[in-house]
Amino acid sequence: MGRTNMKTSIKAAIIGFGRMGGFFLEEMQKSKRWEVAYICDTNPRARALAKKLSPGSQVIDNEQAIFEDESVEVVGLFALADSRKRQIEKAIRAKKHVISEKPIADTIDREWEVVRIAENSSSLTTVNLYLRNSWYHHAIKNFIAQGEIGELAIIRVCHLTPGLAPGEGHEYEGPSFHDCGMHYVDIARWYAGCEFKTWNAQALRMWNYKDPWWLQCQGTFENGIVFDITQGHVYGQLAKDQTHNSYIDMIGTKGIARMTHDFKTAVVELHGINETIRQEWPFGGKNIDRLCKLFADSIEAGRAHPDLPSLRDAAIASEYAWKFLENAGSNDLPAIGDLHTLKQIWERRRRLTNGYGLSQRF
């Protein structure tokens, strides 16, 4: 069932007011469809910032009030992954809808338990697999669906940035290829339209850190499409002027479609049998505006919009990211660099005010 009064805004609560919680607040405040009734965080500096940015919200340090307030329809979960299973369970028991960050729990077993609970409830749920909401991936997928590149044969994805350094607080989310790389595992699967079949991965323990921070995996999908995913937050961490290398390259039997971006502008180049198209539009960041719109549409319609990423999608992407990491661990896993360099990186990132994947500062 949809909402009985669609003229009123959707009352929401944010749990976890770090970087992502702040992004969701910003987008919900821009829209007349949302009212952020609560913001919850255990960090007093985060609460102080929340009061400043959203004076109309109740800013609290105990999440229980949110689950007990029957007027709250949607709970956004943006704390660390070790809290999400418990919070998703509480939200569903309280008959609330859920927007979750990824991964949806801190272990794959708990993730699949969350999927089971959500799929056996009447609550609407989604997860922030933001690439699915990007204009550029939809443009490429639509071009492929028109037959312009023939049969899709090869999916190449690369995302290399300085980004989050090892040991900066996301341990529950896993190494770089799980925390960030699962987005690229998911988008490759989204393009292929079926499940992974084979894989072989190579990783590197940059700076002699305990976990690999760069990984490349090649393999196949069940329909024969080949994939190649490269991801790592190792790209010029101490370079004078930081840069990155991010692209997707879709190779068909007759043509190609590709995208590059600079985090400000995305450029899509489509080379088909009938058309050659170049599109250049704002990158769109995390595309949270579109996720919030699709979720609001879903609540008002009483059913999930087909473009919304599901908790099952998140669990599958998480599971395969872990499998690729496990496979890389069974191969040669070299370590290059030393912890002294990593300490230099930490010190530099503490001073940066404009960089890649900087943590929230209060």
LUMNUVEX-649424 format. One line per field, with one value per residue (C-alpha): residue number from 1; residue in one letter; x, y, z. Coordinates in Angstrom, 2 decimals, always signed. Layout:
resi (NUM | ...)
resn (a | ...)
u (X | ...)
v (Y | ...)
w (Z | ...)
This chain:
resi (1 | 2 | 3 | 4 | 5 | 6 | 7 | 8 | 9 | 10 | 11 | 12 | 13 | 14 | 15 | 16 | 17 | 18 | 19 | 20 | 21 | 22 | 23 | 24 | 25 | 26 | 27 | 28 | 29 | 30 | 31 | 32 | 33 | 34 | 35 | 36 | 37 | 38 | 39 | 40 | 41 | 42 | 43 | 44 | 45 | 46 | 47 | 48 | 49 | 50 | 51 | 52 | 53 | 54 | 55 | 56 | 57 | 58 | 59 | 60 | 61 | 62 | 63 | 64 | 65 | 66 | 67 | 68 | 69 | 70 | 71 | 72 | 73 | 74 | 75 | 76 | 77 | 78 | 79 | 80 | 81 | 82 | 83 | 84 | 85 | 86 | 87 | 88 | 89 | 90 | 91 | 92 | 93 | 94 | 95 | 96 | 97 | 98 | 99 | 100 | 101 | 102 | 103 | 104 | 105 | 106 | 107 | 108 | 109 | 110 | 111 | 112 | 113 | 114 | 115 | 116 | 117 | 118 | 119 | 120 | 121 | 122 | 123 | 124 | 125 | 126 | 127 | 128 | 129 | 130 | 131 | 132 | 133 | 134 | 135 | 136 | 137 | 138 | 139 | 140 | 141 | 142 | 143 | 144 | 145 | 146 | 147 | 148 | 149 | 150 | 151 | 152 | 153 | 154 | 155 | 156 | 157 | 158 | 159 | 160 | 161 | 162 | 163 | 164 | 165 | 166 | 167 | 168 | 169 | 170 | 171 | 172 | 173 | 174 | 175 | 176 | 177 | 178 | 179 | 180 | 181 | 182 | 183 | 184 | 185 | 186 | 187 | 188 | 189 | 190 | 191 | 192 | 193 | 194 | 195 | 196 | 197 | 198 | 199 | 200 | 201 | 202 | 203 | 204 | 205 | 206 | 207 | 208 | 209 | 210 | 211 | 212 | 213 | 214 | 215 | 216 | 217 | 218 | 219 | 220 | 221 | 222 | 223 | 224 | 225 | 226 | 227 | 228 | 229 | 230 | 231 | 232 | 233 | 234 | 235 | 236 | 237 | 238 | 239 | 240 | 241 | 242 | 243 | 244 | 245 | 246 | 247 | 248 | 249 | 250 | 251 | 252 | 253 | 254 | 255 | 256 | 257 | 258 | 259 | 260 | 261 | 262 | 263 | 264 | 265 | 266 | 267 | 268 | 269 | 270 | 271 | 272 | 273 | 274 | 275 | 276 | 277 | 278 | 279 | 280 | 281 | 282 | 283 | 284 | 285 | 286 | 287 | 288 | 289 | 290 | 291 | 292 | 293 | 294 | 295 | 296 | 297 | 298 | 299 | 300 | 301 | 302 | 303 | 304 | 305 | 306 | 307 | 308 | 309 | 310 | 311 | 312 | 313 | 314 | 315 | 316 | 317 | 318 | 319 | 320 | 321 | 322 | 323 | 324 | 325 | 326 | 327 | 328 | 329 | 330 | 331 | 332 | 333 | 334 | 335 | 336 | 337 | 338 | 339 | 340 | 341 | 342 | 343 | 344 | 345 | 346 | 347 | 348 | 349 | 350 | 351 | 352 | 353 | 354 | 355 | 356 | 357 | 358 | 359 | 360 | 361 | 362)
resn (m | g | r | t | n | m | k | t | s | i | k | a | a | i | i | g | f | g | r | m | g | g | f | f | l | e | e | m | q | k | s | k | r | w | e | v | a | y | i | c | d | t | n | p | r | a | r | a | l | a | k | k | l | s | p | g | s | q | v | i | d | n | e | q | a | i | f | e | d | e | s | v | e | v | v | g | l | f | a | l | a | d | s | r | k | r | q | i | e | k | a | i | r | a | k | k | h | v | i | s | e | k | p | i | a | d | t | i | d | r | e | w | e | v | v | r | i | a | e | n | s | s | s | l | t | t | v | n | l | y | l | r | n | s | w | y | h | h | a | i | k | n | f | i | a | q | g | e | i | g | e | l | a | i | i | r | v | c | h | l | t | p | g | l | a | p | g | e | g | h | e | y | e | g | p | s | f | h | d | c | g | m | h | y | v | d | i | a | r | w | y | a | g | c | e | f | k | t | w | n | a | q | a | l | r | m | w | n | y | k | d | p | w | w | l | q | c | q | g | t | f | e | n | g | i | v | f | d | i | t | q | g | h | v | y | g | q | l | a | k | d | q | t | h | n | s | y | i | d | m | i | g | t | k | g | i | a | r | m | t | h | d | f | k | t | a | v | v | e | l | h | g | i | n | e | t | i | r | q | e | w | p | f | g | g | k | n | i | d | r | l | c | k | l | f | a | d | s | i | e | a | g | r | a | h | p | d | l | p | s | l | r | d | a | a | i | a | s | e | y | a | w | k | f | l | e | n | a | g | s | n | d | l | p | a | i | g | d | l | h | t | l | k | q | i | w | e | r | r | r | r | l | t | n | g | y | g | l | s | q | r | f)
u (+0.00 | +1.13 | +0.88 | -2.65 | -1.61 | +0.97 | +0.84 | +2.76 | +6.53 | +8.07 | +9.37 | +12.89 | +15.64 | +19.39 | +21.56 | +25.26 | +26.12 | +29.51 | +30.34 | +27.47 | +24.90 | +25.76 | +25.31 | +21.84 | +20.79 | +21.86 | +19.85 | +16.77 | +16.81 | +16.81 | +13.64 | +10.16 | +9.37 | +11.39 | +11.39 | +14.46 | +12.89 | +15.88 | +19.64 | +21.44 | +25.16 | +27.20 | +29.92 | +29.19 | +30.97 | +28.82 | +25.71 | +26.86 | +27.28 | +23.86 | +22.19 | +23.85 | +22.94 | +19.45 | +18.01 | +14.54 | +15.67 | +15.80 | +19.50 | +20.03 | +22.67 | +20.33 | +18.74 | +15.94 | +13.74 | +13.72 | +12.44 | +9.78 | +8.42 | +5.60 | +5.57 | +9.05 | +8.58 | +12.17 | +15.42 | +18.73 | +21.62 | +25.00 | +27.14 | +29.74 | +28.86 | +29.00 | +25.86 | +23.70 | +22.28 | +20.98 | +19.59 | +17.93 | +16.28 | +15.01 | +13.70 | +11.83 | +10.33 | +9.13 | +7.62 | +9.88 | +11.43 | +15.23 | +17.94 | +21.28 | +24.87 | +26.86 | +27.87 | +24.63 | +26.48 | +30.03 | +30.16 | +28.66 | +26.64 | +25.04 | +24.40 | +22.43 | +20.50 | +19.57 | +18.41 | +16.20 | +14.66 | +14.02 | +12.56 | +10.13 | +8.84 | +6.53 | +9.20 | +10.78 | +14.56 | +17.39 | +21.14 | +23.42 | +25.05 | +25.39 | +26.76 | +23.39 | +21.85 | +24.33 | +23.24 | +26.35 | +25.83 | +22.19 | +23.22 | +25.71 | +23.32 | +20.56 | +22.99 | +23.97 | +20.28 | +19.69 | +22.16 | +24.58 | +27.71 | +26.46 | +26.73 | +28.40 | +31.58 | +34.04 | +33.48 | +36.52 | +36.29 | +39.05 | +38.90 | +42.25 | +42.44 | +44.53 | +41.33 | +40.90 | +44.25 | +44.63 | +43.86 | +41.65 | +38.63 | +36.70 | +37.93 | +34.40 | +33.89 | +36.94 | +39.96 | +39.76 | +38.48 | +35.54 | +34.74 | +34.96 | +35.49 | +32.16 | +30.58 | +32.49 | +31.74 | +28.06 | +28.08 | +29.85 | +27.16 | +24.45 | +25.77 | +26.22 | +22.71 | +23.72 | +25.97 | +29.74 | +31.09 | +34.92 | +37.54 | +41.24 | +42.61 | +45.96 | +46.44 | +49.24 | +49.94 | +51.04 | +53.21 | +53.48 | +50.01 | +48.34 | +45.55 | +45.85 | +44.96 | +45.08 | +43.40 | +42.74 | +40.37 | +39.54 | +36.90 | +33.65 | +29.94 | +27.58 | +26.57 | +30.20 | +30.86 | +34.40 | +35.18 | +38.27 | +38.01 | +40.91 | +40.52 | +42.79 | +43.33 | +47.03 | +47.21 | +49.78 | +49.02 | +52.05 | +52.13 | +52.49 | +49.31 | +46.94 | +45.08 | +43.11 | +42.30 | +38.65 | +36.84 | +34.49 | +35.02 | +32.30 | +33.48 | +30.97 | +31.18 | +30.52 | +31.18 | +32.19 | +30.88 | +33.07 | +33.12 | +35.75 | +35.31 | +37.23 | +34.74 | +33.28 | +32.35 | +31.63 | +32.29 | +30.49 | +31.66 | +29.41 | +30.75 | +27.95 | +27.13 | +24.67 | +25.67 | +28.71 | +27.69 | +29.66 | +27.89 | +29.44 | +27.48 | +28.12 | +29.43 | +26.68 | +28.75 | +27.10 | +23.77 | +21.99 | +19.39 | +18.25 | +18.26 | +16.12 | +13.73 | +13.34 | +12.79 | +10.20 | +8.45 | +8.49 | +7.01 | +4.21 | +3.52 | +3.77 | +6.28 | +9.99 | +11.00 | +12.73 | +15.85 | +16.41 | +19.36 | +18.19 | +19.77 | +20.20 | +22.23 | +24.43 | +24.93 | +25.91 | +28.39 | +29.85 | +30.15 | +32.00 | +34.28 | +35.27 | +35.66 | +37.97 | +40.03 | +40.19 | +41.29 | +44.02 | +45.22 | +45.73 | +48.03 | +51.31 | +50.52 | +53.59 | +54.21 | +55.90 | +56.74 | +56.90 | +54.85 | +56.97 | +55.55 | +52.04 | +52.57 | +53.59 | +50.36 | +48.29 | +49.97 | +49.39 | +45.73 | +45.16 | +46.27 | +44.39 | +41.27 | +40.69 | +41.45 | +40.09 | +37.90 | +38.69 | +37.08 | +34.47 | +36.00 | +33.99)
v (+0.00 | +3.54 | +6.45 | +7.67 | +11.34 | +12.06 | +15.83 | +15.56 | +15.13 | +11.80 | +11.84 | +10.39 | +9.83 | +9.72 | +7.44 | +8.15 | +11.74 | +11.35 | +11.96 | +9.99 | +11.05 | +14.64 | +13.99 | +12.51 | +15.40 | +17.88 | +16.19 | +15.64 | +19.30 | +20.32 | +18.32 | +19.22 | +15.50 | +14.85 | +16.00 | +14.96 | +14.59 | +13.03 | +12.91 | +10.46 | +10.16 | +9.17 | +11.72 | +15.06 | +17.02 | +15.35 | +16.25 | +19.86 | +20.04 | +18.42 | +21.04 | +23.77 | +22.31 | +21.08 | +23.12 | +21.69 | +18.11 | +16.42 | +15.67 | +12.71 | +10.20 | +7.23 | +5.65 | +3.98 | +7.07 | +6.84 | +3.28 | +4.04 | +7.08 | +5.74 | +8.89 | +8.13 | +6.33 | +5.98 | +5.31 | +6.07 | +3.98 | +5.64 | +4.50 | +1.73 | -1.73 | -3.49 | -1.60 | -2.18 | -5.67 | -4.73 | -1.42 | -2.91 | -5.57 | -2.90 | -0.76 | -3.63 | -4.72 | -1.14 | -1.30 | +1.40 | +1.62 | +1.55 | +3.28 | +1.66 | +2.36 | -0.59 | -3.17 | -4.01 | -5.85 | -6.58 | -10.25 | -11.98 | -14.38 | -11.42 | -9.74 | -12.70 | -12.83 | -9.16 | -10.00 | -12.81 | -10.55 | -7.72 | -9.90 | -11.46 | -8.08 | -5.41 | -2.71 | -1.14 | -1.27 | -0.04 | +0.41 | +3.14 | +1.37 | +4.79 | +3.84 | +2.35 | +5.80 | +7.61 | +9.14 | +7.89 | +4.20 | +4.44 | +6.17 | +3.40 | +0.59 | +2.06 | +2.33 | -1.33 | -2.34 | -0.70 | -3.15 | -0.39 | -2.25 | -5.71 | -8.31 | -7.11 | -9.16 | -7.43 | -5.23 | -3.26 | -1.18 | +0.84 | +3.05 | +4.22 | +7.22 | +8.27 | +7.80 | +6.30 | +5.13 | +1.91 | +2.30 | +5.39 | +3.97 | +1.71 | -1.63 | -3.08 | -2.32 | -4.37 | -3.65 | -1.14 | -3.65 | -4.53 | -1.11 | +0.71 | -2.04 | -3.74 | -0.82 | -1.91 | -5.58 | -4.60 | -2.39 | -5.08 | -7.58 | -4.98 | -4.62 | -8.36 | -9.14 | -12.43 | -13.97 | -14.43 | -17.80 | -17.73 | -15.36 | -14.96 | -12.10 | -10.50 | -8.12 | -6.11 | -5.15 | -1.58 | -0.03 | -3.46 | -3.01 | -6.19 | -6.04 | -5.53 | -2.01 | -2.70 | -5.58 | -6.60 | -9.43 | -10.99 | -13.60 | -14.52 | -14.30 | -17.21 | -15.79 | -15.72 | -12.01 | -11.37 | -8.81 | -7.00 | -4.90 | -2.86 | -0.89 | +0.60 | +3.68 | +3.69 | +6.19 | +8.84 | +9.29 | +11.55 | +13.15 | +16.94 | +17.26 | +14.38 | +12.78 | +9.63 | +7.17 | +6.11 | +4.65 | +1.99 | +0.45 | -1.73 | -3.68 | -5.34 | -7.49 | -4.42 | -1.25 | +0.20 | +2.47 | +4.11 | +6.70 | +8.71 | +11.36 | +13.85 | +13.81 | +17.03 | +16.11 | +12.72 | +12.13 | +9.30 | +8.26 | +5.91 | +4.36 | +2.32 | +0.90 | +3.72 | +6.53 | +8.14 | +10.17 | +12.19 | +13.31 | +15.57 | +16.37 | +17.04 | +13.91 | +13.85 | +12.69 | +9.94 | +10.48 | +10.63 | +13.00 | +10.30 | +7.58 | +9.76 | +10.51 | +6.85 | +5.86 | +8.60 | +7.44 | +3.88 | +4.83 | +6.77 | +3.92 | +1.23 | -0.84 | -0.63 | +1.19 | -1.27 | +0.94 | +0.82 | -1.34 | -4.07 | -5.49 | -8.71 | -6.81 | -5.47 | -8.90 | -10.43 | -7.64 | -7.90 | -11.69 | -11.61 | -8.79 | -11.00 | -14.01 | -12.05 | -10.92 | -14.51 | -15.71 | -13.06 | -14.25 | -17.75 | -16.35 | -14.55 | -11.54 | -9.28 | -6.30 | -3.20 | -0.10 | +0.31 | +1.53 | +4.67 | +5.82 | +4.96 | +7.18 | +10.01 | +9.46 | +9.60 | +12.83 | +14.42 | +13.39 | +14.85 | +18.22 | +18.05 | +20.14 | +19.23 | +15.68 | +12.24 | +10.43 | +12.68 | +11.73 | +13.96 | +16.68 | +18.26)
w (+0.00 | -0.69 | +1.71 | +2.33 | +2.35 | -0.32 | +0.26 | +3.52 | +3.58 | +4.47 | +8.03 | +8.20 | +10.74 | +10.16 | +12.30 | +11.89 | +11.04 | +9.42 | +5.80 | +4.25 | +6.84 | +6.00 | +2.29 | +2.86 | +5.09 | +2.42 | -0.33 | +1.84 | +2.84 | -0.83 | -1.45 | -0.18 | -0.03 | +3.14 | +6.75 | +8.77 | +12.20 | +13.99 | +13.67 | +15.94 | +16.58 | +19.64 | +18.82 | +20.57 | +17.83 | +15.19 | +17.19 | +17.47 | +13.70 | +13.17 | +15.38 | +13.35 | +9.95 | +10.83 | +13.70 | +13.09 | +13.78 | +17.16 | +17.63 | +19.97 | +21.06 | +21.63 | +18.57 | +20.51 | +20.41 | +16.61 | +16.53 | +19.15 | +17.30 | +15.14 | +13.01 | +11.59 | +8.28 | +7.03 | +8.85 | +7.13 | +8.47 | +7.90 | +10.85 | +10.51 | +9.18 | +12.56 | +13.64 | +10.56 | +11.09 | +14.52 | +13.28 | +10.20 | +12.39 | +14.80 | +11.95 | +10.34 | +13.66 | +14.06 | +10.53 | +9.13 | +5.69 | +5.44 | +3.42 | +4.26 | +3.42 | +2.15 | +3.23 | +5.01 | +7.82 | +8.92 | +7.80 | +4.80 | +6.99 | +8.76 | +5.41 | +4.14 | +7.41 | +6.85 | +3.32 | +4.66 | +7.30 | +4.84 | +2.11 | +4.58 | +5.75 | +4.35 | +4.77 | +1.70 | +1.78 | -0.40 | -0.24 | -1.52 | -4.47 | -6.02 | -9.44 | -10.39 | -9.98 | -12.25 | -15.54 | -17.35 | -16.61 | -17.66 | -20.90 | -21.66 | -20.74 | -22.92 | -25.86 | -25.41 | -25.21 | -28.61 | -30.17 | -31.14 | -29.98 | -30.96 | -28.21 | -25.03 | -24.68 | -22.32 | -19.24 | -18.07 | -14.90 | -13.26 | -10.19 | -8.82 | -6.48 | -3.49 | -1.45 | +1.98 | +3.36 | +5.38 | +9.07 | +8.73 | +10.48 | +8.12 | +9.43 | +9.66 | +5.97 | +5.06 | +2.84 | +0.00 | -2.56 | -0.31 | +1.16 | -2.18 | -4.74 | -4.13 | -6.03 | -9.14 | -8.55 | -8.43 | -11.53 | -13.59 | -12.56 | -13.35 | -16.90 | -17.43 | -16.19 | -14.63 | -11.98 | -11.80 | -12.95 | -12.75 | -11.33 | -10.73 | -8.64 | -7.93 | -5.03 | -3.47 | +0.14 | -0.49 | +2.25 | +3.91 | +5.42 | +6.68 | +4.06 | +0.29 | -0.81 | -4.57 | -6.40 | -9.98 | -10.86 | -14.21 | -14.89 | -16.61 | -16.09 | -16.64 | -20.03 | -21.23 | -20.79 | -19.56 | -16.85 | -15.61 | -12.42 | -11.03 | -7.80 | -5.18 | -3.03 | -3.84 | -6.70 | -5.85 | -2.16 | -1.66 | -5.10 | -5.06 | -7.13 | -6.60 | -9.48 | -10.27 | -13.06 | -13.32 | -16.32 | -17.62 | -21.04 | -22.59 | -25.62 | -27.89 | -31.00 | -33.18 | -31.18 | -27.84 | -25.08 | -22.47 | -19.72 | -17.87 | -15.19 | -13.10 | -10.18 | -11.59 | -15.16 | -16.67 | -20.37 | -22.17 | -25.64 | -27.59 | -30.80 | -32.33 | -35.73 | -36.48 | -34.15 | -32.58 | -29.53 | -27.02 | -23.84 | -21.20 | -18.05 | -14.35 | -12.63 | -9.99 | -7.01 | -5.00 | -6.82 | -3.46 | -4.88 | -7.30 | -4.62 | -2.34 | -5.22 | -6.18 | -2.57 | -2.03 | -5.22 | -3.89 | -0.53 | -2.18 | -4.62 | -1.96 | -3.95 | -4.71 | -7.89 | -10.25 | -10.44 | -6.67 | -5.61 | -3.23 | -0.08 | -2.07 | -4.68 | -1.88 | -0.31 | -3.66 | -4.42 | -0.93 | -1.11 | -4.43 | -3.32 | -0.38 | -2.70 | -4.98 | -1.98 | -0.74 | -4.17 | -4.28 | -0.87 | -2.27 | -4.98 | -4.46 | -2.23 | -2.34 | -0.08 | -1.48 | +0.53 | +4.29 | +7.23 | +7.51 | +4.15 | +5.34 | +8.39 | +6.06 | +4.14 | +7.34 | +8.37 | +4.98 | +4.87 | +8.35 | +6.96 | +3.64 | +3.25 | -0.39 | -1.40 | -2.15 | +0.37 | +3.32 | +6.61 | +8.23 | +10.37 | +13.18)
